[in-house]
Amino acid sequence: MKEAKIRQWVDDKRILPVEPSSLLYMIWASTQHYADFDHQVNILNDHQPLSDMQFERAVQTVTSVIVAGDWVGALTFAVLLLASSRAGSLPQGSTEH
């Protein structure tokens, strides 16, 4: 049923052409990662839990990659996250909410 809905979205050009089962696995894997590997996420974030802003950026990034195939946005997010964790602060121009 979910796969039929995804095929309809592809046919309606609401999302890029994808294999429905692969998309469902990707959604599951992306979201489950943050639930199951909290410790590893914290390590990559300078041993701190993600702030509300960082979590929201992660949600936006995962969503844009899955829905729009925005790999450039995802890579930009990853670079900014790594840079901020190494510098011990948020990237320039970012503010904590």
Sequence and secondary structure as in RCSB ss.txt:
>XXXX:A:sequence
MKEAKIRQWVDDKRILPVEPSSLLYMIWASTQHYADFDHQVNILNDHQPLSDMQFERAVQTVTSVIVAGDWVGAL
TFAVLLLASSRAGSLPQGSTEH
>XXXX:A:secstr
 HHHHHHHHHHTTSS    HHHHHHHHHHHHHHHHH HHHHHHHTTTS   HHHHHHHHHHHHHHHHH  HHHHH
HHHHHHHHHHHHTS  TT    
